[in-house]
């Protein structure tokens, strides 16, 4: 379906500032590459300063851009996310696109540094907190916030939706890595719904995408012992798109005038129907619960 949107449709992004989390590999790296190639100033996030710096060097060599800035932060640590937000705020007073792309998948049960199940901590809570810390800049900039979710959100999450307690997230006895990943990706969708409903009046446009099955370094890092992890490591490549192709969905969501507040996208530029998992008060309840977790962890 990419005939409806291709890189030939990319606008000139000179003067625009884009922040991409997880930009040292895969979809994040290729997103940063596209933005930089079209004139944007890109803040390239990596887990460590070394990884972010190397990515910037490589992107500069590939695009010729001098408008690339390395920022770093470990998304499994809320203190590190806070420092990342501060670094972003020092680097720019404007954010035109915030792409919440970083993620993990296929992990055995593990808690983050703050005592939060790792899929939920990295894929959802870290991005929630980053958004909150950058809220003022995003409002002033009338930014577009693009969350990278997954089709797994609808089929692998808890039947009743994302559990609304930290105890449920951290229940090792009932842990299933595929379900936890699905919960985290559904949380991205519910996050988008809440932002669209409560920040749209401030000019923020929130959208969410399913990039499809993509072969990236994330697959090799799926270190769990379950069938899901083994599938990611050893089989998924057969069904996967290359990141340089799959990236078009989140690029479209970042720049197209067709993208309205609260919309969701897949297969580059086709509407993605997520209504079956977003009815009712789930988004508001999850938002309040996440704020409560942050307060309890000392990161209000």
C-alpha positions as CSV (number, residue, x, y, z in Angstrom):
1,X,0.0,0.0,0.0
2,X,3.0,2.3,0.0
3,X,2.0,3.7,-3.4
4,X,-0.3,6.0,-1.4
5,X,2.7,7.5,0.5
6,X,6.4,7.3,-0.2
7,X,9.5,9.2,0.6
8,X,8.7,11.3,-2.5
9,X,5.8,12.7,-0.6
10,X,8.0,13.9,2.3
11,X,7.8,17.6,2.9
12,X,10.9,19.8,3.5
13,X,11.5,19.6,7.2
14,X,14.0,22.4,7.4
15,X,13.4,24.3,10.6
16,X,11.6,21.4,12.3
17,X,12.8,19.6,15.3
18,X,12.2,15.9,15.8
19,X,12.9,13.7,18.8
20,X,13.1,9.9,18.2
21,X,13.5,7.4,21.1
22,X,15.3,4.2,20.3
23,X,17.1,5.8,17.3
24,X,20.3,3.8,17.4
25,X,18.8,0.8,15.4
26,X,15.9,-0.5,13.5
27,X,12.8,1.6,12.9
28,X,14.0,4.5,15.1
29,X,17.3,4.7,13.2
30,X,15.7,4.7,9.9
31,X,13.1,7.3,11.0
32,X,16.0,9.6,12.1
33,X,17.6,9.0,8.8
34,X,14.5,10.0,6.8
35,X,14.0,13.1,9.0
36,X,17.6,14.2,8.7
37,X,17.6,13.6,5.0
38,X,14.8,16.0,4.6
39,X,16.3,18.8,6.6
40,X,15.0,18.3,10.1
41,X,17.0,18.8,13.3
42,X,16.9,15.4,14.9
43,X,17.6,14.5,18.5
44,X,18.8,10.9,18.3
45,X,18.1,8.9,21.5
46,X,20.1,5.9,22.6
47,X,20.3,4.0,25.8
48,X,23.9,5.1,26.4
49,X,25.9,8.1,25.3
50,X,28.2,5.8,23.3
51,X,25.4,4.2,21.4
52,X,23.7,7.6,20.6
53,X,27.0,9.1,19.6
54,X,27.8,6.3,17.2
55,X,24.4,6.5,15.6
56,X,24.8,10.3,15.1
57,X,28.2,9.7,13.4
58,X,26.7,7.1,11.1
59,X,23.7,9.2,10.3
60,X,25.9,12.2,9.5
61,X,27.9,10.1,7.1
62,X,24.8,8.7,5.4
63,X,22.8,12.0,5.2
64,X,25.4,14.8,5.3
65,X,23.3,16.5,8.0
66,X,24.9,18.6,10.6
67,X,21.6,18.9,12.5
68,X,21.9,15.7,14.5
69,X,22.1,15.7,18.3
70,X,22.8,12.7,20.5
71,X,20.8,12.3,23.7
72,X,20.8,9.3,25.9
73,X,18.9,7.7,28.7
74,X,18.1,4.2,29.9
75,X,14.3,3.8,29.7
76,X,14.3,1.1,32.3
77,X,15.2,3.8,34.9
78,X,12.8,6.7,35.7
79,X,15.7,8.8,37.0
80,X,17.5,8.3,33.7
81,X,14.3,9.3,31.8
82,X,14.1,12.4,33.9
83,X,17.7,13.3,32.9
84,X,16.9,12.5,29.3
85,X,14.0,14.9,29.4
86,X,16.2,17.6,30.9
87,X,18.8,17.0,28.2
88,X,16.2,17.4,25.5
89,X,14.9,20.6,27.1
90,X,18.4,22.0,27.1
91,X,19.0,21.1,23.5
92,X,15.7,22.5,22.1
93,X,12.9,24.8,23.0
94,X,10.7,23.4,20.3
95,X,9.6,19.8,19.4
96,X,7.6,19.4,16.2
97,X,7.5,15.6,16.3
98,X,8.0,13.4,19.4
99,X,8.3,9.8,18.1
100,X,8.0,7.3,21.0
101,X,9.6,4.4,19.2
102,X,11.9,2.6,21.7
103,X,10.9,-0.8,23.0
104,X,11.7,-4.3,24.2
105,X,10.1,-7.7,23.5
106,X,10.5,-11.3,24.4
107,X,12.1,-10.9,27.8
108,X,12.0,-13.4,30.7
109,X,10.4,-11.9,33.9
110,X,12.4,-9.0,35.1
111,X,11.8,-5.8,37.0
112,X,13.1,-2.4,36.1
113,X,15.3,-0.4,38.4
114,X,12.1,1.1,39.8
115,X,10.4,-2.2,40.4
116,X,8.2,-2.3,37.3
117,X,7.9,-5.3,34.9
118,X,10.3,-4.6,32.1
119,X,8.0,-4.5,29.1
120,X,5.6,-2.1,30.8
121,X,8.5,-0.1,32.2
122,X,10.3,0.5,28.9
123,X,7.5,0.4,26.3
124,X,5.0,2.4,28.2
125,X,5.8,4.0,31.5
126,X,9.1,5.6,30.3
127,X,7.4,7.2,27.4
128,X,4.5,8.3,29.5
129,X,6.9,10.0,31.9
130,X,9.0,11.5,29.1
131,X,5.8,13.0,27.6
132,X,4.8,14.5,31.0
133,X,8.3,16.0,31.5
134,X,8.2,17.5,28.0
135,X,4.6,18.6,28.2
136,X,5.1,22.3,28.2
137,X,7.4,22.3,25.2
138,X,5.0,20.0,23.3
139,X,2.1,22.3,24.0
140,X,4.0,25.4,22.9
141,X,5.2,23.6,19.8
142,X,1.8,22.1,19.0
143,X,3.7,18.9,18.5
144,X,2.7,15.7,16.9
145,X,3.2,12.7,19.2
146,X,3.6,9.4,17.4
147,X,3.5,6.2,19.5
148,X,4.8,3.0,17.9
149,X,2.6,0.2,19.1
150,X,2.0,-3.3,17.5
151,X,-0.8,-5.4,16.1
152,X,0.0,-7.7,19.1
153,X,-1.8,-5.2,21.3
154,X,-5.2,-6.6,20.3
155,X,-4.5,-10.3,20.2
156,X,-2.0,-10.9,23.0
157,X,-3.0,-8.6,25.9
158,X,-5.1,-9.6,28.9
159,X,-8.6,-10.3,27.8
160,X,-9.9,-7.5,30.0
161,X,-7.3,-5.0,28.8
162,X,-4.2,-3.6,30.6
163,X,-4.3,-4.6,34.3
164,X,-4.8,-1.5,36.5
165,X,-2.4,-2.3,39.3
166,X,1.3,-2.5,39.6
167,X,0.9,-5.8,41.5
168,X,-0.8,-7.3,38.5
169,X,1.9,-6.1,36.1
170,X,4.6,-7.6,38.5
171,X,2.8,-10.9,39.1
172,X,5.7,-13.3,38.4
173,X,3.5,-16.4,39.0
174,X,1.2,-15.5,36.2
175,X,3.9,-13.9,33.9
176,X,3.6,-14.5,30.2
177,X,6.1,-12.5,28.1
178,X,3.8,-12.3,25.0
179,X,0.9,-11.1,27.1
180,X,3.0,-8.5,28.9
181,X,4.3,-7.3,25.6
182,X,0.8,-7.1,24.3
183,X,-0.3,-5.2,27.5
184,X,2.5,-2.6,27.0
185,X,1.5,-2.1,23.3
186,X,-2.1,-1.7,24.2
187,X,-1.0,0.8,26.8
188,X,0.6,2.8,24.0
189,X,-2.8,2.9,22.2
190,X,-4.7,4.0,25.4
191,X,-2.0,6.6,26.0
192,X,-2.7,8.0,22.6
193,X,-6.4,8.1,23.2
194,X,-6.0,10.0,26.4
195,X,-3.5,12.5,25.0
196,X,-5.8,13.1,22.0
197,X,-8.8,13.7,24.3
198,X,-7.1,15.8,26.9
199,X,-4.3,17.7,25.1
200,X,-5.9,18.2,21.7
201,X,-7.2,21.6,22.8
202,X,-3.6,22.7,23.4
203,X,-2.7,21.9,19.8
204,X,-1.0,18.5,20.3
205,X,-1.9,15.9,17.8
206,X,-1.5,12.3,19.1
207,X,-1.4,9.3,16.8
208,X,-0.4,5.6,17.1
209,X,0.9,3.1,14.5
210,X,1.3,-0.6,13.9
211,X,4.5,-1.0,11.8
212,X,3.8,-4.6,11.2
213,X,6.3,-7.5,11.7
214,X,9.7,-6.0,11.2
215,X,13.1,-7.7,11.4
216,X,15.4,-5.5,13.6
217,X,18.1,-6.0,16.3
218,X,15.1,-6.1,18.7
219,X,14.6,-9.7,17.5
220,X,18.1,-10.8,18.4
221,X,17.7,-9.1,21.9
222,X,14.6,-11.2,22.7
223,X,16.4,-13.2,25.3
224,X,13.4,-15.0,26.9
225,X,13.0,-18.7,27.0
226,X,9.4,-18.9,25.8
227,X,8.2,-19.9,22.3
228,X,7.4,-16.3,21.6
229,X,11.1,-15.3,22.2
230,X,12.3,-18.2,20.1
231,X,10.0,-17.2,17.4
232,X,11.3,-13.6,17.5
233,X,14.9,-14.7,17.4
234,X,14.7,-17.6,14.9
235,X,11.6,-17.5,12.8
236,X,10.1,-14.0,12.6
237,X,12.6,-13.0,9.9
238,X,10.8,-15.2,7.4
239,X,7.6,-13.1,7.8
240,X,9.2,-9.7,8.4
241,X,9.6,-6.5,6.5
242,X,12.9,-4.7,6.4
243,X,13.0,-1.6,8.8
244,X,13.8,0.7,5.9
245,X,10.5,-0.3,4.3
246,X,8.4,-0.7,7.4
247,X,9.4,2.7,8.7
248,X,7.0,4.4,6.2
249,X,4.1,4.0,8.5
250,X,5.5,6.0,11.4
251,X,7.0,8.5,8.9
252,X,3.5,9.0,7.4
253,X,2.0,9.4,10.8
254,X,4.7,12.1,11.6
255,X,4.3,14.3,8.6
256,X,1.1,13.7,6.6
257,X,-1.7,16.3,6.7
258,X,-4.1,13.4,6.6
259,X,-3.2,12.5,10.2
260,X,-5.8,13.9,12.6
261,X,-5.7,13.8,16.4
262,X,-6.5,10.4,17.9
263,X,-6.1,8.4,14.7
264,X,-4.2,5.1,14.3
265,X,-2.4,3.7,11.2
266,X,-1.0,0.6,9.7
267,X,0.4,-0.6,6.3
268,X,1.9,2.8,5.8
269,X,-1.3,4.9,5.4
270,X,-4.3,2.8,6.1
271,X,-6.5,3.4,9.1
272,X,-6.0,0.9,11.9
273,X,-9.1,0.0,13.8
274,X,-8.4,-0.2,17.5
275,X,-11.8,0.7,18.7
276,X,-12.4,-2.8,20.1
277,X,-9.8,-2.2,22.8
278,X,-10.3,1.5,23.5
279,X,-14.0,1.7,24.5
280,X,-15.0,2.9,27.9
281,X,-12.9,4.4,30.6
282,X,-9.8,2.3,30.2
283,X,-7.5,5.1,28.9
284,X,-8.5,7.4,31.8
285,X,-8.1,4.7,34.4
286,X,-4.7,3.6,33.1
287,X,-3.5,7.3,33.0
288,X,-4.5,7.8,36.6
289,X,-3.0,4.5,37.7
290,X,0.3,5.4,35.9
291,X,0.4,8.8,37.6
292,X,-0.1,7.1,40.9
293,X,2.8,4.7,40.2
294,X,5.1,7.6,39.3
295,X,4.1,9.4,42.5
296,X,4.8,6.4,44.6
297,X,8.2,6.0,42.9
298,X,9.1,9.6,43.6
299,X,8.7,10.9,40.1
300,X,5.5,12.9,40.1
